[in-house]
Amino acid sequence: MTHGGHSKRRIGGIGARDLPGWVDKGKRMPGHMGAVNRKARNLVVVQVRGEENLLLVAGSVPGPKGGVVIIRKALKK
């Protein structure tokens, strides 16, 4: 294990003691990860299969498999 520890998102060694006297910009620090809502705009609905409760969309849809997806009319065109 190094002084900078890479196994968890907690601070190990973060910089030099005297010079340069600050933490480098972009230094990885601990923080909240996940639980962020994502938005995909103007996806094209290819087909609606009402009997199977399916809505086929062209392109990728953000989120995990089985996740909740909210669909509404486009605000911008």
C-alpha positions, 0 to 999 in steps of 0.5 A: 500500500502506498502513502496515497492509498488507492483502495477507498475514496478517502484521503491519503497523501495529498501533496508536498509538505512545503513546496508548492504549498497547495494541493494540485488541481484535479486531485481526487478527493472523497465525495458523493457518487451516484443518485444523479438524474440523467436526461436524454432529449429528443429520442425517437419513439420507433414503435408502441406495443400496447399489448406487451407494455413496450415502448421502443426508442431509437438510441440509448436510454440512461439508467440501469436495466429495469430502472424507472424511465419517465417519458414526456413530450419534447420541450425543445424541438 
